[in-house]
């Protein structure tokens, strides 16, 4: 039997390090070639690391949330044959450096745990991991398997699974190192059924759960901090009467054109996108990126509209490229395609970057007004609030109208308040008289 060290491969695009966001294995696991061992994140893309050989996991060289340099050892396996390392005096030393393997094209998805910087191959000895019993510990028949106040060890994915199943992790015995709870422990607990009777009445809960901010959530936190700390925001809220727009939208969705390709179902977003394209034609400075360090405003001709989308892994911004060259149905089809790709985690890096202005919408949860945070380094973001039927005075009587607010933020270093108001008023006119959207 021999040992095989797996190093963090080159993930491409000049990346020198990556954050380990999830372990799919634990010490003692038997893995096959191509078994996914871990996932690492660079920017907003998560890349899975497969095993190149069959073997047994002896050592994991990182912890969730840590940054690992490309080429650093992250897993040690016991394998049949000589492996790629040889023991010398009880230590493990690489026989020859392995060229980093190229990974498949990364795909964005959920953030996952990360790992602690492992020992460097060549120069620093890799100590064998202490023997770990492979037989999982059996939980007690009743009562919590750990003392009051002791925090159960589990990954965020396991904690989410337990929360969805209504399981108190303090009642679950972990079979992993140091009692770490895995998915198999959750499944075993569910198979046994509840062992502890639920208490009735109210009870104090003094627990404090420390959740490490890793992966996509950390990227979101960094981006929001950058935007709010460097961009002086001005937010402008305006009320829009979308009654006529909703009537037109409903009519277009019912229309079927013989011999034509099936058109997508239109939402409000394609109309707003086309209205923005027309408004930007009058004020091209709104479609800009501001390099505040160089003191340069990059004013773009192509209008690339980011659509802020909530996914199971967090907030991402897929981008509809060249909205100025798309009609309303093409905009609608692209929004649907990108939204599905973002939610399924299959959107590419190119589809999640390159925006020049952004739309953010919470749909029915949009509230009356919001204060959107600009997607740095852009200079404007358009916020869509929820639509409500309200009484509106038409000069002689109150009439029920479908009303909606636009809450939009602008970089006050680049966009003056007057310019922001002119931009939103132009969009208001186009949405309240939607036929103008189709006039060239």
C-alpha positions, 0 to 999 in steps of 0.5 A, spaced: 500 500 500 502 507 498 500 514 499 497 519 494 497 526 496 492 531 492 494 538 491 489 544 489 489 544 482 490 550 477 482 553 476 485 557 471 484 564 469 490 566 473 487 564 479 493 563 485 488 561 491 481 559 492 477 558 498 475 551 500 467 552 501 465 544 502 468 538 504 464 532 500 468 526 504 471 525 511 477 521 514 476 514 513 472 514 507 473 510 501 473 514 495 473 512 487 476 515 481 472 521 480 469 522 486 468 529 488 472 530 494 471 538 495 469 544 492 473 551 492 470 558 490 474 563 486 470 570 485 463 567 484 464 560 481 465 554 485 469 548 482 469 541 484 475 537 485 475 530 483 479 524 486 484 522 481 485 515 484 481 510 488 483 510 496 482 511 503 482 518 506 487 519 511 488 526 512 484 533 510 489 539 509 484 545 510 477 547 514 471 550 511 472 558 510 480 558 509 484 560 503 488 555 499 494 556 495 494 553 488 499 547 488 498 546 496 496 539 498 489 538 501 488 531 501 492 524 503 489 518 500 492 510 502 492 507 495 494 500 492 501 500 489 506 505 491 502 512 490 506 518 489 509 519 496 514 515 500 515 514 507 522 516 510 523 515 517 515 515 519 514 522 515 511 523 508 515 526 503 513 527 495 517 523 490 515 528 485 511 534 484 505 533 480 503 538 475 496 541 477 491 538 473 486 542 469 479 542 472 472 543 468 469 549 466 467 552 473 460 553 474 457 558 479 453 555 485 452 555 493 457 557 497 460 552 501 465 550 507 473 552 506 479 549 508 485 551 513 492 552 509 495 545 508 503 544 509 507 545 503 509 539 499 517 539 499 520 542 505 515 541 510 513 534 512 506 532 512 504 528 518 500 522 518 493 523 521 491 520 527 487 513 527 480 514 526 475 509 528 470 508 522 465 505 526 460 511 527 458 512 535 451 510 537 447 515 540 443 514 546 436 511 546 433 517 550 436 524 552 441 529 548 448 525 546 452 531 548 452 535 554 448 542 555 451 548 552 456 543 547 456 546 540 454 540 535 459 540 529 456 540 522 457 544 516 452 549 513 449 544 509 448 539 514 445 545 519 440 547 513 438 539 512 437 539 520 433 545 520 428 543 514 427 537 517 426 540 524 431 536 528 435 539 534 442 537 532 444 537 539 440 530 539 444 527 534 450 523 535 456 525 529 460 519 526 465 524 524 472 526 527 471 530 533 463 528 533 462 532 527 455 530 524 454 528 517 448 527 512 448 520 514 447 521 521 441 526 519 438 520 515 440 515 521 436 520 526 430 520 521 430 513 520 430 511 528 425 517 529 424 522 535 427 519 541 426 525 546 419 527 547 418 534 546 417 539 551 410 543 552 410 550 554 415 556 553 422 555 555 428 559 555 433 558 549 440 561 551 444 558 545 448 562 540 450 559 534 456 562 530 456 561 523 462 563 519 461 567 513 464 563 507 463 562 500 458 566 496 455 570 502 462 572 504 463 575 496 456 578 497 458 581 504 465 584 501 461 587 495 456 590 499 461 593 504 465 596 498 459 599 495 456 603 501 463 605 503 465 608 497 459 610 493 455 616 496 448 614 494 442 618 492 435 615 492 429 617 488 422 614 489 417 615 484 410 613 483 408 609 477 401 608 474 402 601 470 394 600 469 395 601 461 402 597 461 398 591 465 393 591 460 398 591 454 402 586 457 396 581 458 394 582 451 400 581 448 401 574 452 394 572 450 396 574 442 399 568 438 402 569 432 401 563 426 407 561 423 411 564 429 416 561 434 413 561 441 414 567 444 415 568 452 410 570 457 412 577 458 413 580 465 414 587 467 421 587 467 422 587 459 418 593 458 422 596 464 428 594 460 426 597 454 424 603 457 431 604 460 434 603 453 430 609 451 432 613 457 439 612 457 439 614 449 438 621 452 442 620 458 448 616 456 452 617 462 447 613 466 450 607 463 457 608 466 462 604 470 466 609 475 473 607 476 474 612 482 481 610 483 483 613 476 478 618 476 475 615 470 468 614 468 467 609 463 461 610 459 459 604 455 455 604 448 452 597 449 447 597 455 448 590 459 443 590 464 444 586 470 438 583 474 439 582 481 436 575 483 435 571 489 438 564 489 438 558 494 446 560 495 445 567 495 444 574 491 447 573 484 446 578 478 446 575 471 446 580 465 442 581 459 448 583 454 446 588 449 439 590 451 439 595 446 439 590 440 433 586 443 426 587 442 421 586 448 420 579 447 428 577 446 429 581 453 423 577 456 426 570 453 433 572 456 431 574 463 427 567 463 433 563 461 438 567 465 434 566 471 433 559 471 441 558 470 442 562 476 437 558 480 440 551 478 447 554 479 449 553 471 450 560 469 457 561 467 462 567 469 460 571 463 453 571 464 454 573 471 459 579 470 459 585 465 453 589 467 453 597 466 446 598 470 442 594 474 435 592 476 433 589 483 426 587 484 423 583 490 416 582 486 410 581 491 415 582 497 418 589 494 415 593 499 412 600 498 419 603 497 426 601 498 433 604 498 437 599 493 445 599 494 449 600 487 452 594 484 459 597 484 462 600 480 456 602 476 453 609 477 445 607 477 440 601 480 433 601 478 429 598 484 422 595 483 417 595 488 410 591 489 404 593 485 398 595 488 391 597 486 390 604 490 384 609 489 387 615 484 383 622 483 382 623 476 380 630 477 372 628 478 372 622 482 377 616 485 378 611 480 382 604 482 389 604 478 395 599 479 400 603 482 408 601 483 413 605 486 420 605 483 426 606 488 432 608 484 439 609 487 445 613 483 452 615 485 452 622 487 459 623 485 457 622 477 450 623 477 446 629 480 439 629 483 436 633 477 439 628 472 437 622 476 430 625 477 430 627 469 432 619 468 426 616 472 421 621 469 423 619 462 422 612 464 415 613 468 412 617 462 414 610 457 411 606 462 405 610 463 404 610 456 407 603 454 405 604 446 411 609 446 416 603 448 415 601 441 416 607 437 423 608 434 
